[in-house]
Amino acid sequence: MAKRDYYEVLGVERTASDEAIKKAYRKLAVKFHPDKNPGDKSAEEKFKEIGEAYEALSDPQQRAAYDQYGHAAFGSRARAGRGGGFHDPFEIFREVFSGSSIFEEFFGGRHDPSQPQRGDDLRYDLEIALEEAALGCDKKISVTKSVRCETCEGSGMEQGSKARTCQTCGGHGVVLMSRGFISLRQTCPHCKGSGQILEKPCKKCHGDGRHEDHSETKLRIPPGVDTGSRLRSSGNGEAGFRGGPAGDLYVVLHVKPHEFFQREGDDLLCEAPISFVQAALGADIEVPTLDQKVMIKIPAGTQPGAAFRVKGKGVKNLQGYGHGDLHVRIQVEVPLRLSPEQKAKLREFAALNNEDANSADKGIFEKAKKLFR
């Protein structure tokens, strides 16, 4: 079977730089390494193939020869100076990743664990009423978190004591563990990742510089927030390690459904029931808003489903662009029980309008006939 083009094997252009070729090899070598694909013969063959391709293209002289003569450049005469044949792909793998672990190569360098470190951020989910979201309010929340140790003032040590560099990891907080030809970083078992050994750890926090406790935080909720709004309380997250700054507290809001109002953006929607008489003759009705009551004029002949807008009685815009509106949809209530006198009056009313009890049904049938023409 003919060998594939080395540039195709590594997935790079023929004009690729040396660094691009090395980067492509690193990515493929990790992906197809036999340790990550146990028992997969196909992955093992691909691992050897990319090792062969990288060995040829990583050397400037060999790459120039390959660009000119192709695979024929690596016959016995062309490779005589290097002993003939390709090197072990595992050897290339070790050379490319020498001096650092795979995880260091892909996820960044080291940090000094003995230095103060910032505490973690916290999330708190808070449920509030629609009125609180629309008008704003003050809340007090209680969070269980790591707080700075008052006894040692966050240092983790008793007063007058010192810390020395961990001899096991040399102050790095990690040690390299060999797994065959791969070196992996692991947390130092002696200093537990801190890089230091405390002569006299604080008895209250056991050398951590912080301990778990309940903490209350006052929170100001601005008017106009909605479900999903996130508020940040700076410095109210987890306490820092070894005296480092605290993280932040992020409060995610959830607005409870309201029994009367619905919210659409900055607008509020509600339904107002009125009687048949009010709809026919017109009336002034009282409608509640989130903070007061307002009067709405219902004109005579108002139909069911009619909507009226009360300007500026919605929710305050969070960005300060005024208020939304209140939209009131009218529902005409039909009485369930009528006295004989009331029924007589309604029949009299129907007669005055040349109507009978089936007039509405006749209207429906007339409309239905049009559908079948």
Backbone torsions as a table, in degrees:
resi	resn	phi	psi	omega
1	MET	NA	130.1	-177.0
2	ALA	-65.5	142.4	178.9
3	LYS	-73.0	145.1	177.0
4	ARG	-76.4	152.9	176.1
5	ASP	-59.1	133.8	-175.6
6	TYR	-62.4	-36.2	177.9
7	TYR	-66.1	-37.3	177.4
8	GLU	-66.6	-38.3	179.7
9	VAL	-60.3	-42.7	-178.4
10	LEU	-87.0	-8.1	178.1
11	GLY	71.0	36.0	179.6
12	VAL	-125.4	162.3	176.0
13	GLU	-77.2	160.7	179.6
14	ARG	-67.6	-18.9	179.2
15	THR	-94.9	8.7	-176.6
16	ALA	-61.5	145.7	178.0
17	SER	-75.2	166.0	178.6
18	ASP	-60.1	-38.0	-179.4
19	GLU	-67.8	-37.9	178.7
20	ALA	-66.1	-38.1	178.0
21	ILE	-66.0	-41.8	179.4
22	LYS	-65.3	-41.3	-179.9
23	LYS	-64.5	-41.6	178.9
24	ALA	-64.3	-40.7	179.0
25	TYR	-63.9	-44.1	179.6
26	ARG	-54.9	-47.4	-177.0
27	LYS	-62.7	-46.0	-177.9
28	LEU	-71.9	-35.1	-179.2
29	ALA	-63.9	-39.5	177.5
30	VAL	-68.6	-40.7	-176.9
31	LYS	-65.0	-41.6	-173.7
32	PHE	-105.3	11.3	-179.7
33	HIS	-61.4	137.4	-178.2
34	PRO	-56.5	-30.2	179.2
35	ASP	-67.1	-27.1	178.1
36	LYS	-90.4	-12.2	-179.8
37	ASN	-133.0	61.8	-176.3
38	PRO	-60.1	130.8	177.1
39	GLY	80.3	-0.5	-178.3
40	ASP	-94.1	100.8	-178.1
41	LYS	-65.1	-35.1	179.6
42	SER	-62.6	-43.1	178.7
43	ALA	-64.9	-37.6	179.9
44	GLU	-64.8	-40.8	178.7
45	GLU	-66.4	-40.7	178.2
46	LYS	-64.6	-36.1	178.4
47	PHE	-62.4	-42.3	178.7
48	LYS	-68.6	-37.1	-178.9
49	GLU	-65.6	-43.9	-179.7
50	ILE	-71.3	-29.6	175.0
51	GLY	-65.5	-40.8	177.7
52	GLU	-64.6	-43.9	-179.6
53	ALA	-64.5	-42.0	-178.2
54	TYR	-67.7	-38.3	179.9
55	GLU	-61.4	-37.8	-179.0
56	ALA	-73.1	-40.8	-173.1
57	LEU	-89.0	-14.2	-179.4
58	SER	-80.8	-19.4	178.3
59	ASP	-95.6	122.0	-175.5
60	PRO	-55.6	-42.5	-178.3
61	GLN	-68.2	-42.2	-179.8
62	GLN	-68.0	-36.0	179.9
63	ARG	-65.9	-39.8	178.7
64	ALA	-64.0	-41.1	178.6
65	ALA	-65.4	-40.1	-179.5
66	TYR	-67.0	-39.6	179.0
67	ASP	-61.7	-29.2	-177.0
68	GLN	-90.7	-41.4	-172.4
69	TYR	-114.2	-5.9	-177.7
70	GLY	70.7	-151.3	-178.5
71	HIS	-63.9	-21.7	179.9
72	ALA	-65.2	-18.6	179.8
73	ALA	-67.7	-15.6	-175.3
74	PHE	-112.3	38.3	171.4
75	GLY	-74.7	-174.7	-174.8
76	SER	-63.3	-36.6	-179.0
77	ARG	-72.5	-40.0	-178.3
78	ALA	-67.4	-27.9	-176.8
79	ARG	-103.0	11.1	-174.9
80	ALA	-61.5	-34.7	-178.0
81	GLY	-68.0	-16.4	-177.7
82	ARG	-117.2	15.5	174.0
83	GLY	89.1	0.1	177.6
84	GLY	76.5	144.9	177.9
85	GLY	74.2	163.6	-179.4
86	PHE	-86.0	153.2	177.1
87	HIS	-72.3	165.6	175.8
88	ASP	-60.3	124.6	179.8
89	PRO	-61.1	-26.2	177.1
90	PHE	-67.1	-32.3	177.9
91	GLU	-67.1	-40.9	177.3
92	ILE	-62.7	-41.3	-179.9
93	PHE	-58.9	-42.8	-179.6
94	ARG	-67.0	-37.6	-178.8
95	GLU	-66.8	-44.1	-177.3
96	VAL	-64.4	-37.8	-177.4
97	PHE	-99.6	15.4	-178.0
98	SER	-65.1	143.7	176.1
99	GLY	85.7	-9.6	178.9
100	SER	-157.3	157.2	178.2
101	SER	-82.1	166.4	177.4
102	ILE	-58.5	-39.4	-176.7
103	PHE	-68.1	-34.3	176.5
104	GLU	-67.3	-39.7	-178.7
105	GLU	-62.6	-40.1	-173.0
106	PHE	-94.4	-24.7	-172.2
107	PHE	-120.4	18.7	172.1
108	GLY	101.7	172.9	-175.1
109	GLY	-85.5	-168.5	-176.2
110	ARG	-89.8	163.7	172.6
111	HIS	-130.1	163.3	-179.1
112	ASP	-86.8	107.0	-176.1
113	PRO	-72.1	-13.5	-179.1
114	SER	-79.5	-14.2	179.8
115	GLN	-79.8	155.0	176.1
116	PRO	-57.2	139.1	-177.7
117	GLN	-122.6	143.4	-180.0
118	ARG	-66.9	142.8	178.3
119	GLY	-74.3	164.4	-179.2
120	ASP	-74.8	151.8	171.8
121	ASP	-77.3	153.8	179.1
122	LEU	-122.4	152.6	175.1
123	ARG	-117.9	137.7	178.1
124	TYR	-133.4	124.7	178.0
125	ASP	-93.9	123.9	-175.3
126	LEU	-122.7	128.0	177.5
127	GLU	-98.1	131.0	-179.2
128	ILE	-132.2	162.0	178.7
129	ALA	-80.3	161.0	179.2
130	LEU	-60.6	-40.2	179.1
131	GLU	-60.6	-39.8	179.7
132	GLU	-67.0	-38.0	179.6
133	ALA	-69.4	-38.4	-176.1
134	ALA	-77.6	-38.5	-173.5
135	LEU	-100.0	-14.0	-175.4
136	GLY	84.0	154.5	-179.0
137	CYS	-166.2	171.7	173.9
138	ASP	-108.8	135.0	179.9
139	LYS	-127.6	150.4	174.2
140	LYS	-120.6	120.8	-177.8
141	ILE	-117.4	148.3	-179.8
142	SER	-112.3	127.7	-176.4
143	VAL	-127.4	135.0	172.2
144	THR	-91.2	120.1	-174.0
145	LYS	-155.1	174.1	174.7
146	SER	-80.1	128.0	178.2
147	VAL	-118.9	159.3	-178.6
148	ARG	-65.4	135.1	-179.9
149	CYS	-71.0	122.9	-179.0
150	GLU	-74.3	-27.6	-175.6
151	THR	-67.3	-47.2	-177.5
152	CYS	-104.3	3.3	-179.4
153	GLU	57.1	34.5	175.1
154	GLY	86.7	-2.9	-177.3
155	SER	-78.1	-25.1	-177.5
156	GLY	85.4	-4.2	-176.4
157	MET	-119.0	153.3	171.5
158	GLU	-69.7	150.6	-178.6
159	GLN	-58.6	134.4	179.0
160	GLY	90.1	-12.0	179.9
161	SER	-90.8	170.3	-176.6
162	LYS	-129.3	171.1	175.5
163	ALA	-121.6	141.8	177.7
164	ARG	-120.1	156.8	-178.4
165	THR	-67.0	134.9	178.1
166	CYS	-65.2	125.1	-178.3
167	GLN	-76.3	-22.8	-178.0
168	THR	-69.4	-45.0	-176.5
169	CYS	-108.7	-1.5	-179.9
170	GLY	69.2	22.3	179.3
171	GLY	88.3	1.8	-178.7
172	HIS	-83.8	-19.9	-179.2
173	GLY	82.5	-6.0	179.4
174	VAL	-135.8	155.9	175.0
175	VAL	-126.7	152.4	178.1
176	LEU	-91.3	124.7	179.1
177	MET	-110.8	126.5	-178.5
178	SER	-82.9	131.9	173.9
179	ARG	-125.4	80.9	-173.8
180	GLY	71.7	-118.4	-178.6
181	PHE	-96.1	1.8	-179.3
182	ILE	-107.9	136.9	175.0
183	SER	-106.6	125.7	-178.3
184	LEU	-115.6	142.9	176.7
185	ARG	-85.0	134.3	175.8
186	GLN	-134.6	153.1	178.9
187	THR	-60.9	134.9	-179.3
188	CYS	-62.4	125.0	-178.2
189	PRO	-73.0	-16.1	-176.0
190	HIS	-83.6	-49.1	-178.8
191	CYS	-102.3	0.1	179.2
192	LYS	57.0	37.2	173.0
193	GLY	89.9	-3.5	-176.9
194	SER	-82.8	-21.1	-178.2
195	GLY	80.1	-2.7	-178.4
196	GLN	-135.4	153.6	173.8
197	ILE	-114.6	121.5	-179.1
198	LEU	-84.7	132.2	178.9
199	GLU	-65.7	-46.8	179.3
200	LYS	-134.4	92.7	179.6
201	PRO	-64.1	147.8	177.1
202	CYS	-59.9	133.1	-176.6
203	LYS	-71.9	-25.7	-177.7
204	LYS	-80.0	-44.8	-177.0
205	CYS	-103.8	-0.8	177.6
206	HIS	59.0	34.8	173.6
207	GLY	90.1	-1.8	-176.9
208	ASP	-84.0	-22.5	-178.1
209	GLY	83.3	3.1	-179.3
210	ARG	-157.5	162.3	178.4
211	HIS	-148.3	162.7	-176.4
212	GLU	-83.5	137.9	-179.1
213	ASP	-159.4	166.6	175.6
214	HIS	-87.6	138.6	-179.3
215	SER	-136.5	134.8	177.8
216	GLU	-101.0	137.5	-178.9
217	THR	-127.7	130.2	175.4
218	LYS	-87.0	136.0	-174.9
219	LEU	-130.8	130.1	175.4
220	ARG	-98.9	117.0	179.6
221	ILE	-97.2	116.4	-177.5
222	PRO	-74.1	152.8	178.1
223	PRO	-66.2	140.4	176.9
224	GLY	104.0	-3.1	180.0
225	VAL	-69.1	163.0	-179.9
226	ASP	-143.0	175.7	177.2
227	THR	-56.8	131.0	-177.8
228	GLY	97.3	-14.7	176.7
229	SER	-62.6	139.9	-177.3
230	ARG	-122.3	126.4	179.0
231	LEU	-110.1	140.1	179.0
232	ARG	-108.8	128.9	174.0
233	SER	-108.0	101.0	-172.9
234	SER	-64.1	132.2	175.8
235	GLY	77.7	7.5	-179.6
236	ASN	-107.1	21.1	173.4
237	GLY	-89.3	-153.2	178.6
238	GLU	-66.4	142.7	175.9
239	ALA	-63.6	149.9	179.2
240	GLY	-70.4	163.5	-179.9
241	PHE	-92.4	132.7	-179.2
242	ARG	55.3	44.5	175.1
243	GLY	85.5	7.9	179.3
244	GLY	-72.2	166.4	-178.7
245	PRO	-67.1	153.0	179.7
246	ALA	-77.2	156.1	174.5
247	GLY	-78.6	-171.1	-178.4
248	ASP	-108.5	157.2	176.4
249	LEU	-106.6	122.3	178.2
250	TYR	-106.8	121.5	-178.8
251	VAL	-105.2	118.5	179.4
252	VAL	-99.1	125.1	-173.4
253	LEU	-93.4	144.6	176.1
254	HIS	-132.9	116.8	-177.0
255	VAL	-90.7	125.8	-179.3
256	LYS	-71.4	146.6	176.0
257	PRO	-61.6	146.2	-179.0
258	HIS	-102.1	145.8	-176.6
259	GLU	-74.3	-18.2	-176.2
260	PHE	-120.9	-39.2	-175.2
261	PHE	-103.2	149.2	167.5
262	GLN	-119.1	147.4	-176.7
263	ARG	-113.4	134.5	172.9
264	GLU	-131.6	98.2	-174.5
265	GLY	66.2	-122.0	177.6
266	ASP	-96.2	-2.0	179.4
267	ASP	-92.9	152.9	174.7
268	LEU	-116.4	143.7	178.4
269	LEU	-123.3	141.3	175.6
270	CYS	-151.3	167.5	177.4
271	GLU	-117.5	138.5	-179.7
272	ALA	-122.0	118.8	178.2
273	PRO	-81.7	137.3	174.2
274	ILE	-132.9	162.3	-179.2
275	SER	-82.9	165.2	176.3
276	PHE	-58.4	-40.3	-179.2
277	VAL	-65.2	-43.2	179.1
278	GLN	-63.2	-39.3	179.5
279	ALA	-66.8	-38.3	-176.6
280	ALA	-77.1	-42.7	-173.9
281	LEU	-96.5	-16.7	-175.1
282	GLY	88.6	154.4	-178.5
283	ALA	-168.6	165.4	170.2
284	ASP	-104.6	121.0	-178.5
285	ILE	-117.1	155.1	-179.6
286	GLU	-100.0	129.0	-178.3
287	VAL	-124.3	132.4	178.2
288	PRO	-77.3	148.5	167.8
289	THR	-115.3	-171.1	-178.2
290	LEU	-70.8	-22.7	-176.9
291	ASP	-128.4	-6.6	-179.9
292	GLN	-164.0	-172.3	176.0
293	LYS	-116.1	147.3	178.8
294	VAL	-129.7	157.4	178.1
295	MET	-99.6	137.0	177.1
296	ILE	-120.8	134.1	178.1
297	LYS	-90.3	118.4	177.3
298	ILE	-97.1	114.3	-178.7
299	PRO	-72.6	156.9	177.8
300	ALA	-61.7	140.6	179.5
301	GLY	82.3	17.5	177.9
302	THR	-64.4	131.7	-177.3
303	GLN	-93.4	154.6	175.9
304	PRO	-58.3	136.9	-179.8
305	GLY	91.6	-7.5	178.0
306	ALA	-62.1	143.9	-176.9
307	ALA	-119.5	142.4	178.7
308	PHE	-126.3	141.1	-178.6
309	ARG	-106.4	131.7	173.6
310	VAL	-109.3	105.3	-172.1
311	LYS	-67.7	135.8	174.2
312	GLY	77.7	7.7	-179.0
313	LYS	-105.9	22.2	175.0
314	GLY	-93.3	-141.8	-177.2
315	VAL	-99.5	140.9	177.1
316	LYS	-65.4	135.3	179.1
317	ASN	-68.5	133.3	-175.8
318	LEU	-63.6	-28.8	-179.7
319	GLN	-89.4	1.3	176.3
320	GLY	91.0	17.9	-179.1
321	TYR	-96.0	53.5	175.4
322	GLY	76.7	-157.9	-178.1
323	HIS	-118.9	155.1	171.7
324	GLY	-78.9	-173.5	-177.6
325	ASP	-113.4	162.5	173.6
326	LEU	-103.8	124.3	179.2
327	HIS	-108.5	120.3	-176.3
328	VAL	-108.6	118.5	177.8
329	ARG	-99.7	130.7	-175.1
330	ILE	-86.3	133.2	172.4
331	GLN	-119.3	122.8	179.1
332	VAL	-89.4	119.3	-178.4
333	GLU	-83.9	135.3	176.1
334	VAL	-102.9	124.3	-178.4
335	PRO	-62.6	139.0	-178.8
336	LEU	-84.2	-32.0	-178.1
337	ARG	-125.7	130.2	178.2
338	LEU	-123.3	142.1	175.3
339	SER	-78.1	160.8	177.5
340	PRO	-55.1	-38.0	-179.6
341	GLU	-65.8	-40.6	178.9
342	GLN	-65.4	-41.8	177.8
343	LYS	-60.9	-41.6	179.7
344	ALA	-62.9	-41.3	179.0
345	LYS	-64.2	-39.2	179.6
346	LEU	-67.8	-38.8	177.0
347	ARG	-64.2	-38.2	177.9
348	GLU	-64.0	-40.3	177.7
349	PHE	-64.0	-42.9	179.1
350	ALA	-63.0	-39.2	179.9
351	ALA	-64.8	-39.3	178.0
352	LEU	-62.0	-25.8	179.8
353	ASN	-100.0	13.8	-177.8
354	ASN	55.6	37.8	179.3
355	GLU	-112.4	159.3	168.7
356	ASP	-134.6	-178.7	-173.8
357	ALA	-63.0	-22.3	-176.7
358	ASN	-103.5	8.8	-175.0
359	SER	-61.8	-37.4	-179.9
360	ALA	-65.8	-40.4	179.7
361	ASP	-63.6	-38.5	179.1
362	LYS	-61.9	-37.5	178.6
363	GLY	-63.4	-39.7	179.1
364	ILE	-64.7	-43.3	-179.4
365	PHE	-65.3	-36.3	178.7
366	GLU	-64.1	-40.2	178.0
367	LYS	-68.2	-36.3	-179.3
368	ALA	-67.1	-34.7	-179.3
369	LYS	-61.1	-35.5	-177.9
370	LYS	-64.7	-28.8	-178.6
371	LEU	-69.9	-25.8	-174.5
372	PHE	-104.1	10.9	178.3
373	ARG	-79.2	NA	NA
